[in-house]
Amino acid sequence: MLEMNTRQQARSPTWQAARANRLTASRFSSVLSRKQPWTERGIANIMRPTSFSNHIVRYGTTSEPKAVHRYMALMEHLGRPVTVHTCELMVRPSCPWLGATPDRVVHDPQENPPFGLAEVKCPWTKKASTLQDALSSKDFCVELLNSTPHLEVSSEYYAQVMGQMFCAGLLWTHFVVYAEAWIIVCKVTFCQNTWDAMKAKLDSFYFTHAVPYLYSLSV
């Protein structure tokens, strides 16, 4: 099974090879939001993104375990203890050209179905903000509706989360946003109609633009 063979993520040659020719969930929003015609450089940015590391990336990487621990503690405090498992590249057999690497698989006995995903964000720009300041910021991905946090549908992360659920075959995600002083957990439920519209555009990009580009690299 591909997911089990890529557990070391970026350190794993298997993970690198498995995702090389796939359109992965972290790039879904870039495809869906594209307005101008596709260029070779634009396609390359999607299908052959350049690896990089800076203080923002390092902050997110080092903060993720703390965020997961805080998330688990919060759920237990709410009387809903969860179990989390690391997971890597997931590919749905019916759509092998798409892939996703969620942050965690979650088991929540009080959910139906009990298995879902967790996606964790540790935004550098909000690390010293108060919760109130973060929620009032125009660039924040979470909004309050009737005092309940929701991942904004217009956020770049919404397509990522929908794609992750599709590739994993799971129906809900706990979207976690973490800073030292606060944590937000939003439940995102898979929406088939929304995903169908997204997938039509993703498939069109892949077969119309990505496949010819990938073929050109092999000749």
Rosetta silent file (secondary structure, phi, psi, omega in degrees, C-alpha in Angstrom):
SEQUENCE: MLEMNTRQQARSPTWQAARANRLTASRFSSVLSRKQPWTERGIANIMRPTSFSNHIVRYGTTSEPKAVHRYMALMEHLGRPVTVHTCELMVRPSCPWLGATPDRVVHDPQENPPFGLAEVKCPWTKKASTLQDALSSKDFCVELLNSTPHLEVSSEYYAQVMGQMFCAGLLWTHFVVYAEAWIIVCKVTFCQNTWDAMKAKLDSFYFTHAVPYLYSLSV
SCORE:     score description
SCORE:     0.000 S_00000001
   1 L     0.000  130.665 -172.371    0.000    0.000    0.000 S_00000001
   2 L   -60.309  -42.251 -177.316    1.484    3.318   -1.080 S_00000001
   3 H   -59.704  -40.717 -178.319    0.619    5.231    2.096 S_00000001
   4 H   -69.501  -25.566 -176.579    2.435    2.731    4.295 S_00000001
   5 H   -88.218    1.303 -176.881    5.525    2.856    2.088 S_00000001
   6 H  -123.420   26.970 -172.999    5.990    6.629    2.336 S_00000001
   7 L   -63.738  -20.958 -178.982    5.965    7.130    6.085 S_00000001
   8 L   -87.808    6.442  175.269    9.276    9.014    6.162 S_00000001
   9 H    49.893 -129.301 -171.072    7.791   11.743    4.018 S_00000001
  10 H   -62.311  -21.034  178.250   10.338   14.150    2.487 S_00000001
  11 H   -80.466   -7.402 -174.561   13.235   12.057    3.762 S_00000001
  12 L   -99.991  122.239  174.183   11.932    9.056    1.833 S_00000001
  13 H   -58.710  -32.452  178.278   12.946    8.511   -1.806 S_00000001
  14 H   -63.579  -42.211  178.333    9.749    6.487   -2.160 S_00000001
  15 H   -63.287  -44.902 -179.794    7.687    9.502   -1.070 S_00000001
  16 H   -61.727  -45.214 -178.504    9.507   11.793   -3.475 S_00000001
  17 H   -68.233  -37.998 -175.683    9.092    9.391   -6.385 S_00000001
  18 H   -67.251  -32.596 -177.356    5.461    8.622   -5.577 S_00000001
  19 H   -94.947   -6.165 -170.031    4.372   12.259   -5.637 S_00000001
  20 L   -57.054  -44.407 -175.669    6.598   13.386   -8.524 S_00000001
  21 L  -106.174   16.448  179.890    4.030   13.057  -11.321 S_00000001
  22 L  -106.950  150.131  171.211    0.932   13.588   -9.220 S_00000001
  23 E   -86.597  115.367 -172.449   -1.075   16.710   -8.588 S_00000001
  24 E  -102.635  156.512 -168.499   -1.007   16.980   -4.799 S_00000001
  25 H   -59.549  -30.790 -179.753   -3.525   18.619   -2.483 S_00000001
  26 H   -66.202  -15.065  179.877   -1.241   21.433   -1.348 S_00000001
  27 H  -104.625   -2.729 -175.521   -1.312   22.693   -4.959 S_00000001
  28 H   -58.926  -44.574 -177.453   -5.046   22.328   -5.586 S_00000001
  29 H   -62.564  -37.127  179.575   -5.853   25.922   -4.662 S_00000001
  30 H   -63.708  -36.712  177.437   -3.173   27.267   -7.006 S_00000001
  31 H   -70.798  -47.105 -174.604   -4.749   25.373   -9.889 S_00000001
  32 H   -67.800  -29.076 -176.438   -8.319   26.306   -9.006 S_00000001
  33 L   -92.652   -3.323 -176.919   -7.584   30.009   -8.531 S_00000001
  34 L   -65.329  127.185  179.271   -5.557   30.438  -11.734 S_00000001
  35 L  -104.313  -39.458 -176.542   -7.069   33.112  -13.979 S_00000001
  36 L   -82.727  162.496  178.528   -4.432   33.620  -16.651 S_00000001
  37 L   -59.871  150.505 -179.473   -3.487   31.036  -19.315 S_00000001
  38 L   -75.667  135.286  174.075   -1.073   28.341  -18.211 S_00000001
  39 L  -111.514  166.252  178.742    2.585   28.765  -19.110 S_00000001
  40 H   -60.537  -39.173  178.772    5.340   26.170  -18.913 S_00000001
  41 H   -65.123  -41.408  178.825    6.756   27.938  -15.879 S_00000001
  42 H   -62.986  -41.371  177.861    3.360   27.987  -14.196 S_00000001
  43 H   -65.670  -41.428  179.340    2.872   24.264  -14.803 S_00000001
  44 H   -61.931  -37.309  178.726    6.388   23.554  -13.526 S_00000001
  45 H   -62.923  -28.321  178.743    5.630   25.450  -10.318 S_00000001
  46 H   -83.972  -47.898 -170.959    2.733   23.066   -9.737 S_00000001
  47 H   -91.852  -21.044  178.662    4.232   19.766  -10.876 S_00000001
  48 L  -135.619   58.856 -177.900    7.901   20.366  -10.022 S_00000001
  49 L   -64.658  144.543  179.792    7.889   22.819   -7.098 S_00000001
  50 L   -82.092  130.762  177.246   11.271   23.857   -5.761 S_00000001
  51 L   -73.303  140.989  176.484   12.025   22.805   -2.207 S_00000001
  52 L  -152.493  162.093  177.690   13.026   25.597    0.136 S_00000001
  53 L  -142.833  133.149  173.663   13.375   26.314    3.823 S_00000001
  54 L  -143.384 -173.001 -175.365   13.264   29.578    5.731 S_00000001
  55 H   -63.946  -29.964  179.313   12.318   30.742    9.209 S_00000001
  56 H   -70.047  -45.717  178.591    8.610   30.577    8.376 S_00000001
  57 H   -63.972  -44.382 -179.391    8.803   26.988    7.130 S_00000001
  58 H   -63.661  -37.896  177.743   10.995   25.952   10.056 S_00000001
  59 H   -61.583  -44.710  179.014    8.584   27.542   12.525 S_00000001
  60 H   -62.861  -41.185 -178.757    5.689   25.580   11.073 S_00000001
  61 H   -66.781  -45.158 -177.578    7.640   22.326   11.114 S_00000001
  62 H   -75.007  -24.530 -178.528    8.877   22.665   14.684 S_00000001
  63 H   -84.472  -21.067 -174.846    5.518   23.903   15.983 S_00000001
  64 H   -57.053  -47.180  178.721    3.410   21.117   14.476 S_00000001
  65 H   -59.999  -37.569  177.546    4.105   18.499   17.206 S_00000001
  66 H   -66.154  -38.102  179.092    3.239   21.068   19.886 S_00000001
  67 H   -64.983  -41.660  179.297    0.060   21.947   18.030 S_00000001
  68 H   -64.629  -42.430  178.233   -0.983   18.299   17.804 S_00000001
  69 H   -61.586  -43.295  179.347   -0.304   17.790   21.517 S_00000001
  70 H   -65.792  -39.402  177.180   -2.362   20.887   22.352 S_00000001
  71 H   -60.638  -46.310  179.351   -5.164   19.708   20.064 S_00000001
  72 H   -63.341  -39.833  178.913   -5.296   16.327   21.789 S_00000001
  73 H   -65.207  -40.253  178.703   -5.310   18.009   25.204 S_00000001
  74 H   -63.899  -45.220 -179.348   -8.144   20.311   24.153 S_00000001
  75 H   -62.817  -38.706  177.739  -10.240   17.434   22.832 S_00000001
  76 H   -66.151  -40.343  178.187   -9.708   15.508   26.056 S_00000001
  77 H   -61.221  -32.644  179.683  -10.688   18.580   28.077 S_00000001
  78 L   -83.070    3.263 -179.625  -13.896   18.731   26.039 S_00000001
  79 L    79.852   21.984 -179.051  -14.628   15.107   26.902 S_00000001
  80 L  -132.197   65.587 -179.171  -13.718   13.855   23.434 S_00000001
  81 L   -60.561  135.368 -178.690  -10.317   12.172   23.689 S_00000001
  82 L  -120.011  157.612  172.294   -8.867   11.384   20.276 S_00000001
  83 E  -113.043  134.580 -179.343   -6.098    9.153   18.991 S_00000001
  84 E  -120.168  149.525  179.853   -3.864   10.484   16.227 S_00000001
  85 E  -135.020  139.570  173.629   -1.593    8.700   13.788 S_00000001
  86 E   -68.557  152.388  178.772    0.972   10.068   11.364 S_00000001
  87 L  -151.429  155.962 -177.230    0.218    9.447    7.712 S_00000001
  88 L  -124.535 -139.458 -172.556    1.911   10.239    4.468 S_00000001
  89 L   -64.031  127.348  177.139    1.052   10.199    0.778 S_00000001
  90 E  -117.784  134.964 -178.267   -2.439    8.880    0.125 S_00000001
  91 L  -131.117  127.764  176.760   -3.673    7.975   -3.336 S_00000001
  92 L   -82.710  125.761 -174.539   -7.191    6.954   -4.267 S_00000001
  93 L   -55.430  -32.833 -177.963   -7.007    3.996   -6.681 S_00000001
  94 L   -75.453  -15.271 -179.347   -9.703    5.426   -8.948 S_00000001
  95 L  -137.614   68.123 -173.219   -7.751    8.701   -9.391 S_00000001
  96 L   -68.199   -9.050  178.839   -4.047    7.847   -9.230 S_00000001
  97 L   -83.065   -8.372  176.978   -3.022   11.208  -10.681 S_00000001
  98 E  -108.125  148.792  178.685   -4.103   12.958   -7.457 S_00000001
  99 E  -150.761  160.966 -179.866   -2.388   12.628   -4.083 S_00000001
 100 E  -152.093  146.864  177.323   -2.465   14.106   -0.599 S_00000001
 101 L  -125.273   83.485  178.433   -0.327   14.063    2.532 S_00000001
 102 L   -64.742  160.605  179.159   -2.521   14.949    5.532 S_00000001
 103 L   -73.242  -41.509 -179.176   -0.864   15.830    8.814 S_00000001
 104 E  -150.646  151.618  162.218   -2.654   13.174   10.870 S_00000001
 105 E   -95.511  136.730 -175.038   -5.341   10.511   10.775 S_00000001
 106 E  -118.294  137.742  169.026   -7.658   10.950   13.762 S_00000001
 107 E  -111.786  114.926  177.824   -9.838    8.480   15.616 S_00000001
 108 L  -120.926  104.158 -175.435  -12.649   10.213   17.476 S_00000001
 109 L   -58.721  -20.633 -177.407  -15.089    7.657   18.946 S_00000001
 110 L   -91.183   -3.914  175.305  -17.790   10.319   19.190 S_00000001
 111 L   -90.522  159.896  175.470  -17.725   11.141   15.488 S_00000001
 112 L  -135.039  107.041    2.092  -19.676    9.224   12.853 S_00000001
 113 L   -74.231  162.421 -173.194  -17.713    7.804   11.146 S_00000001
 114 L   -74.920  -19.016 -178.734  -15.036    7.729   13.871 S_00000001
 115 E   -98.515  136.299  176.320  -12.028    8.145   11.551 S_00000001
 116 E  -151.562 -159.866 -178.079  -11.105   11.470   10.011 S_00000001
 117 E  -123.748  162.091  167.810   -8.121   13.731    9.406 S_00000001
 118 E  -127.186  131.453  173.850   -6.352   16.602   11.129 S_00000001
 119 E  -118.153  126.192 -171.011   -4.673   19.383    9.191 S_00000001
 120 E  -113.035  130.815  174.471   -2.445   21.671   11.266 S_00000001
 121 E  -123.938  133.432  178.095   -1.418   25.244   10.487 S_00000001
 122 L  -125.193   78.980 -172.236    0.996   27.269   12.606 S_00000001
 123 L   -68.504  124.660  178.937    1.024   30.687   10.904 S_00000001
 124 H   -58.418  -39.300 -175.802    4.169   32.686   11.515 S_00000001
 125 H   -70.037  -13.434 -178.521    2.299   35.967   11.068 S_00000001
 126 H  -114.283    7.612 -171.702   -0.069   35.104   13.923 S_00000001
 127 L   -65.464  -26.674  179.314    2.366   33.528   16.363 S_00000001
 128 L  -109.275    6.212 -178.273    2.371   36.577   18.664 S_00000001
 129 L   -80.328  154.624  167.241   -1.209   37.683   17.992 S_00000001
 130 L   -77.464  162.367  178.540   -4.070   37.432   20.410 S_00000001
 131 H   -61.111  -40.130 -179.391   -6.953   35.234   19.337 S_00000001
 132 H   -63.796  -41.638  179.108   -9.156   38.296   18.902 S_00000001
 133 H   -65.910  -40.070  179.433   -6.584   39.999   16.676 S_00000001
 134 H   -62.749  -46.584 -177.560   -6.157   36.865   14.574 S_00000001
 135 H   -66.757  -26.988 -179.995   -9.898   36.435   14.048 S_00000001
 136 H   -88.426   -5.793 -178.680  -10.306   40.086   13.059 S_00000001
 137 L   -76.176  137.196 -178.275   -7.448   39.945   10.559 S_00000001
 138 L   -67.935  -24.027 -177.507   -8.481   40.013    6.904 S_00000001
 139 L   -95.389   10.691 -179.009   -5.851   37.437    5.950 S_00000001
 140 L   -84.817  144.739 -172.380   -6.936   34.870    8.547 S_00000001
 141 L   -88.825   -3.901 -177.384   -8.387   31.605    7.240 S_00000001
 142 E  -116.495  140.046  174.870  -10.955   31.109   10.022 S_00000001
 143 E  -127.312  155.095  177.153  -14.181   33.021   10.613 S_00000001
 144 E   -98.106  125.705  174.552  -16.714   32.917   13.439 S_00000001
 145 E  -124.217  115.390 -176.022  -20.299   32.069   12.531 S_00000001
 146 L    54.225   42.527  177.492  -22.704   32.038   15.474 S_00000001
 147 L    68.297   10.653  178.729  -19.666   31.878   17.782 S_00000001
 148 E  -111.792  129.727 -179.854  -18.436   28.707   16.047 S_00000001
 149 E   -72.801  138.841  178.120  -15.134   28.740   14.118 S_00000001
 150 E  -134.384  141.308  170.662  -15.291   27.746   10.450 S_00000001
 151 E   -71.548  125.489 -178.730  -12.609   27.391    7.819 S_00000001
 152 L   -64.461  133.246  179.654  -13.422   29.999    5.199 S_00000001
 153 L   -62.529  -30.171  179.998  -14.504   28.452    1.916 S_00000001
 154 L   -77.998   -7.918 -179.215  -12.488   31.144    0.119 S_00000001
 155 L   -68.667  147.918  176.042   -9.307   30.108    1.953 S_00000001
 156 H   -62.516  -22.121 -177.352   -6.552   28.391    0.000 S_00000001
 157 H   -80.425  -16.017 -177.056   -6.694   25.617    2.587 S_00000001
 158 H   -64.720  -46.192  178.478  -10.293   24.670    1.836 S_00000001
 159 H   -65.120  -37.653  177.686   -9.436   22.945   -1.450 S_00000001
 160 H   -59.476  -47.386 -177.876   -6.453   21.271    0.208 S_00000001
 161 H   -66.817  -42.100  177.515   -8.634   19.833    2.972 S_00000001
 162 H   -60.564  -43.660  179.361  -11.350   18.695    0.550 S_00000001
 163 H   -65.282  -38.376  177.534   -8.732   16.982   -1.594 S_00000001
 164 H   -62.329  -43.342  179.730   -7.141   15.293    1.387 S_00000001
 165 H   -64.475  -39.665  178.233  -10.474   13.850    2.461 S_00000001
 166 H   -62.708  -49.643 -177.554  -11.155   12.590   -1.054 S_00000001
 167 H   -63.722  -33.023 -179.159   -7.752   10.932   -1.407 S_00000001
 168 H   -85.478  -14.730 -176.777   -8.040    9.380    2.056 S_00000001
 169 L    70.403   30.921 -178.615  -11.647    8.292    1.601 S_00000001
 170 L  -119.306  161.631 -165.982  -12.631   10.047    4.840 S_00000001
 171 L  -112.638   -3.333  177.699  -15.490   12.430    5.553 S_00000001
 172 E  -149.643  156.417  178.055  -14.307   14.990    8.096 S_00000001
 173 E  -136.840  136.077  167.124  -11.245   16.988    9.084 S_00000001
 174 E   -92.166  108.534 -179.830  -10.323   18.826   12.251 S_00000001
 175 E   -89.233  115.252 -171.349   -8.599   21.928   10.897 S_00000001
 176 E  -109.730  126.517  173.030   -6.241   23.131   13.618 S_00000001
 177 E  -117.261  126.884 -170.562   -4.689   26.598   13.806 S_00000001
 178 E  -125.846  137.729  166.078   -2.110   26.998   16.556 S_00000001
 179 E  -137.263  166.593 -176.351   -0.220   29.802   18.260 S_00000001
 180 L   -57.119  -34.908 -173.380    1.545   29.780   21.604 S_00000001
 181 L   -96.034   -8.046 -175.987   -1.338   31.585   23.324 S_00000001
 182 E  -160.840  166.940  175.451   -4.320   29.923   21.643 S_00000001
 183 E  -147.349  143.134  176.432   -5.614   27.134   19.436 S_00000001
 184 E  -122.773  136.917  174.481   -8.616   26.868   17.113 S_00000001
 185 E  -124.966  117.776  176.727  -10.195   23.626   15.932 S_00000001
 186 E  -110.530  136.139  172.869  -12.692   23.779   13.062 S_00000001
 187 E   -91.256  126.017  176.814  -14.569   20.759   11.819 S_00000001
 188 E  -113.870  125.898 -178.345  -14.716   20.590    8.016 S_00000001
 189 E  -102.334  137.968  179.488  -17.125   18.091    6.491 S_00000001
 190 L   -62.672  132.947  178.137  -16.591   16.594    3.052 S_00000001
 191 L  -118.713  111.789 -175.027  -19.007   18.035    0.482 S_00000001
 192 H   -62.916  -43.287 -178.529  -19.416   15.860   -2.584 S_00000001
 193 H   -63.699  -42.972  177.765  -20.926   18.575   -4.793 S_00000001
 194 H   -62.259  -44.803 -179.035  -18.166   21.036   -3.932 S_00000001
 195 H   -65.602  -39.335  179.805  -15.507   18.420   -4.533 S_00000001
 196 H   -58.401  -41.864  178.791  -17.012   17.341   -7.865 S_00000001
 197 H   -66.360  -41.513  177.272  -16.722   20.911   -9.139 S_00000001
 198 H   -63.325  -47.052 -174.112  -13.139   21.172   -7.885 S_00000001
 199 H   -63.785  -35.645  178.467  -12.128   17.800   -9.293 S_00000001
 200 H   -59.287  -41.385  179.259  -13.443   18.625  -12.759 S_00000001
 201 H   -72.329  -38.451  178.884  -11.071   21.607  -12.914 S_00000001
 202 H   -65.863  -43.444  178.478   -8.159   19.665  -11.409 S_00000001
 203 H   -62.864  -42.028  179.401   -8.614   16.798  -13.866 S_00000001
 204 H   -60.996  -45.224  177.096   -8.801   19.240  -16.765 S_00000001
 205 H   -60.141  -46.127 -173.884   -5.544   20.882  -15.690 S_00000001
 206 H   -62.753  -49.086 -173.640   -3.797   17.557  -15.213 S_00000001
 207 H   -82.760  -25.340  179.585   -4.687   15.984  -18.548 S_00000001
 208 H   -85.257  -36.460 -173.208   -4.649   19.160  -20.627 S_00000001
 209 H  -117.500  -47.118 -174.513   -1.495   20.773  -19.234 S_00000001
 210 H   -69.190  -43.917 -177.352    0.392   18.585  -16.759 S_00000001
 211 H   -61.066  -49.409  176.397    0.534   15.394  -18.830 S_00000001
 212 H   -59.395  -37.912  178.302    2.064   17.088  -21.916 S_00000001
 213 H   -63.952  -47.152 -179.781    4.525   18.909  -19.656 S_00000001
 214 H   -63.675  -36.734  177.732    5.557   15.702  -17.870 S_00000001
 215 H   -64.532  -39.236 -179.051    5.899   13.920  -21.208 S_00000001
 216 H   -63.310  -25.807  178.938    8.197   16.683  -22.482 S_00000001
 217 H   -75.925  -18.766 -174.625   10.524   16.004  -19.554 S_00000001
 218 H   -98.093   -5.226 -177.703   10.888   12.370  -20.547 S_00000001
 219 L  -111.189    0.000    0.000   11.841   12.829  -24.196 S_00000001
